[in-house]
Amino acid sequence: MSQETASITKPAAPEQASALSFEESTRRLSAIVEELEGGELPLERSLALFEEGVRLARAAKDRLDRAERRVEELLGIDAQGKPIVREFES
């Protein structure tokens, strides 16, 4: 089993969810959705996967929010939330 495959199938512990990259989180979330959609899981396994998915989704959203704030900082946003546009110098 490759390292990438292992990270997709191995459950993320609560402290690991925030340590995963955005891309790793979304890959794991996709694997969780596929497993849950299969419908053949016992209730406890389904709940454990759902809990892991919620942790991963929250961690991914936090990363995405931070990235969005960083982009806004780099682009410069005025008080109304509109980008500050400068004339292009040729």
C-alpha atoms as an extended CHARMM CRD file, in Angstrom:
* protein
*
        90  EXT
         1         1  MET       CA              0.0000000000        0.0000000000        0.0000000000  PROA      1               0.0000000000
         2         2  SER       CA              1.4670000000        3.3670000000       -0.9860000000  PROA      2               0.0000000000
         3         3  GLN       CA              1.8130000000        6.2040000000        1.5160000000  PROA      3               0.0000000000
         4         4  GLU       CA             -0.8580000000        8.1980000000       -0.3440000000  PROA      4               0.0000000000
         5         5  THR       CA             -3.2770000000        5.2560000000       -0.2550000000  PROA      5               0.0000000000
         6         6  ALA       CA             -2.5650000000        4.7220000000        3.4330000000  PROA      6               0.0000000000
         7         7  SER       CA             -3.3850000000        8.3570000000        4.2330000000  PROA      7               0.0000000000
         8         8  ILE       CA             -6.6650000000        8.0160000000        2.3640000000  PROA      8               0.0000000000
         9         9  THR       CA             -7.8260000000        4.8530000000        4.1110000000  PROA      9               0.0000000000
        10        10  LYS       CA             -6.3320000000        5.3620000000        7.5770000000  PROA      10              0.0000000000
        11        11  PRO       CA             -8.5990000000        7.3180000000        9.9500000000  PROA      11              0.0000000000
        12        12  ALA       CA             -7.3670000000       10.7290000000       11.0250000000  PROA      12              0.0000000000
        13        13  ALA       CA             -7.1810000000       11.2080000000       14.7730000000  PROA      13              0.0000000000
        14        14  PRO       CA             -8.5700000000       14.5090000000       16.1020000000  PROA      14              0.0000000000
        15        15  GLU       CA             -5.0960000000       16.0390000000       16.4380000000  PROA      15              0.0000000000
        16        16  GLN       CA             -4.1230000000       14.7670000000       12.9730000000  PROA      16              0.0000000000
        17        17  ALA       CA             -7.0360000000       16.4040000000       11.1590000000  PROA      17              0.0000000000
        18        18  SER       CA             -5.5510000000       19.8860000000       11.4840000000  PROA      18              0.0000000000
        19        19  ALA       CA             -2.0750000000       18.5890000000       10.5940000000  PROA      19              0.0000000000
        20        20  LEU       CA             -3.1760000000       17.2800000000        7.1970000000  PROA      20              0.0000000000
        21        21  SER       CA             -2.8390000000       19.4940000000        4.1440000000  PROA      21              0.0000000000
        22        22  PHE       CA             -6.0010000000       20.8050000000        2.5130000000  PROA      22              0.0000000000
        23        23  GLU       CA             -5.5060000000       18.3530000000       -0.3450000000  PROA      23              0.0000000000
        24        24  GLU       CA             -4.9720000000       15.3880000000        1.9970000000  PROA      24              0.0000000000
        25        25  SER       CA             -8.0980000000       16.3530000000        3.9340000000  PROA      25              0.0000000000
        26        26  THR       CA            -10.2300000000       16.5140000000        0.8070000000  PROA      26              0.0000000000
        27        27  ARG       CA             -8.8860000000       13.1670000000       -0.4370000000  PROA      27              0.0000000000
        28        28  ARG       CA             -9.6850000000       11.5470000000        2.9230000000  PROA      28              0.0000000000
        29        29  LEU       CA            -13.1330000000       13.1740000000        2.9630000000  PROA      29              0.0000000000
        30        30  SER       CA            -13.7950000000       11.7640000000       -0.4900000000  PROA      30              0.0000000000
        31        31  ALA       CA            -12.7880000000        8.2830000000        0.6890000000  PROA      31              0.0000000000
        32        32  ILE       CA            -15.0690000000        8.6210000000        3.7310000000  PROA      32              0.0000000000
        33        33  VAL       CA            -18.0170000000        9.6540000000        1.5550000000  PROA      33              0.0000000000
        34        34  GLU       CA            -17.4600000000        6.6730000000       -0.7460000000  PROA      34              0.0000000000
        35        35  GLU       CA            -17.3050000000        4.3040000000        2.2030000000  PROA      35              0.0000000000
        36        36  LEU       CA            -20.4410000000        5.7530000000        3.8020000000  PROA      36              0.0000000000
        37        37  GLU       CA            -22.3470000000        5.7200000000        0.5150000000  PROA      37              0.0000000000
        38        38  GLY       CA            -21.6220000000        2.0040000000        0.1750000000  PROA      38              0.0000000000
        39        39  GLY       CA            -24.2280000000        1.4220000000        2.8700000000  PROA      39              0.0000000000
        40        40  GLU       CA            -22.7010000000       -1.8090000000        4.1540000000  PROA      40              0.0000000000
        41        41  LEU       CA            -21.1460000000       -0.4560000000        7.3590000000  PROA      41              0.0000000000
        42        42  PRO       CA            -22.2010000000       -1.1630000000       10.9110000000  PROA      42              0.0000000000
        43        43  LEU       CA            -23.6370000000        1.8070000000       12.7800000000  PROA      43              0.0000000000
        44        44  GLU       CA            -20.5670000000        2.3430000000       14.9940000000  PROA      44              0.0000000000
        45        45  ARG       CA            -18.2190000000        2.4290000000       11.9960000000  PROA      45              0.0000000000
        46        46  SER       CA            -20.5390000000        4.8420000000       10.1920000000  PROA      46              0.0000000000
        47        47  LEU       CA            -20.6000000000        7.1460000000       13.2120000000  PROA      47              0.0000000000
        48        48  ALA       CA            -16.8170000000        7.0140000000       13.5750000000  PROA      48              0.0000000000
        49        49  LEU       CA            -16.3730000000        7.8800000000        9.8950000000  PROA      49              0.0000000000
        50        50  PHE       CA            -18.9200000000       10.6740000000       10.1420000000  PROA      50              0.0000000000
        51        51  GLU       CA            -17.1150000000       12.1560000000       13.1680000000  PROA      51              0.0000000000
        52        52  GLU       CA            -13.7980000000       11.9550000000       11.3520000000  PROA      52              0.0000000000
        53        53  GLY       CA            -15.3530000000       13.6190000000        8.3170000000  PROA      53              0.0000000000
        54        54  VAL       CA            -16.6830000000       16.4880000000       10.4140000000  PROA      54              0.0000000000
        55        55  ARG       CA            -13.2270000000       17.0250000000       11.9560000000  PROA      55              0.0000000000
        56        56  LEU       CA            -11.5780000000       16.9450000000        8.5380000000  PROA      56              0.0000000000
        57        57  ALA       CA            -14.1580000000       19.2870000000        7.0040000000  PROA      57              0.0000000000
        58        58  ARG       CA            -13.7100000000       21.8020000000        9.8320000000  PROA      58              0.0000000000
        59        59  ALA       CA             -9.9120000000       21.6510000000        9.5650000000  PROA      59              0.0000000000
        60        60  ALA       CA            -10.0870000000       22.0490000000        5.7690000000  PROA      60              0.0000000000
        61        61  LYS       CA            -12.4870000000       24.9910000000        6.1160000000  PROA      61              0.0000000000
        62        62  ASP       CA            -10.1400000000       26.6370000000        8.6100000000  PROA      62              0.0000000000
        63        63  ARG       CA             -7.2360000000       26.2460000000        6.1670000000  PROA      63              0.0000000000
        64        64  LEU       CA             -9.3540000000       27.6170000000        3.3370000000  PROA      64              0.0000000000
        65        65  ASP       CA            -10.4880000000       30.5850000000        5.4560000000  PROA      65              0.0000000000
        66        66  ARG       CA             -6.8650000000       31.3770000000        6.3630000000  PROA      66              0.0000000000
        67        67  ALA       CA             -5.8480000000       31.1800000000        2.7140000000  PROA      67              0.0000000000
        68        68  GLU       CA             -8.7150000000       33.4740000000        1.7450000000  PROA      68              0.0000000000
        69        69  ARG       CA             -7.7000000000       36.0280000000        4.3860000000  PROA      69              0.0000000000
        70        70  ARG       CA             -4.1170000000       35.8760000000        3.1350000000  PROA      70              0.0000000000
        71        71  VAL       CA             -5.2160000000       36.4650000000       -0.4650000000  PROA      71              0.0000000000
        72        72  GLU       CA             -7.3340000000       39.4170000000        0.6920000000  PROA      72              0.0000000000
        73        73  GLU       CA             -4.3050000000       40.8500000000        2.4890000000  PROA      73              0.0000000000
        74        74  LEU       CA             -2.1850000000       40.4500000000       -0.6120000000  PROA      74              0.0000000000
        75        75  LEU       CA             -4.7750000000       41.9750000000       -2.9110000000  PROA      75              0.0000000000
        76        76  GLY       CA             -5.8130000000       44.7920000000       -0.5970000000  PROA      76              0.0000000000
        77        77  ILE       CA             -9.5180000000       45.0740000000        0.2190000000  PROA      77              0.0000000000
        78        78  ASP       CA            -11.2090000000       48.3440000000        1.1350000000  PROA      78              0.0000000000
        79        79  ALA       CA            -13.7130000000       48.8350000000        3.9940000000  PROA      79              0.0000000000
        80        80  GLN       CA            -16.5980000000       47.7430000000        1.7520000000  PROA      80              0.0000000000
        81        81  GLY       CA            -14.8180000000       44.4940000000        0.8830000000  PROA      81              0.0000000000
        82        82  LYS       CA            -13.9760000000       45.6010000000       -2.6520000000  PROA      82              0.0000000000
        83        83  PRO       CA            -10.5060000000       45.0400000000       -4.0820000000  PROA      83              0.0000000000
        84        84  ILE       CA             -8.2170000000       48.0150000000       -4.2520000000  PROA      84              0.0000000000
        85        85  VAL       CA             -7.3170000000       48.3190000000       -7.9140000000  PROA      85              0.0000000000
        86        86  ARG       CA             -4.2470000000       50.1290000000       -9.1560000000  PROA      86              0.0000000000
        87        87  GLU       CA             -3.5690000000       51.2920000000      -12.6750000000  PROA      87              0.0000000000
        88        88  PHE       CA             -1.3640000000       48.9240000000      -14.6080000000  PROA      88              0.0000000000
        89        89  GLU       CA              2.0110000000       50.4980000000      -15.3090000000  PROA      89              0.0000000000
        90        90  SER       CA              3.5330000000       49.5130000000      -18.6320000000  PROA      90              0.0000000000
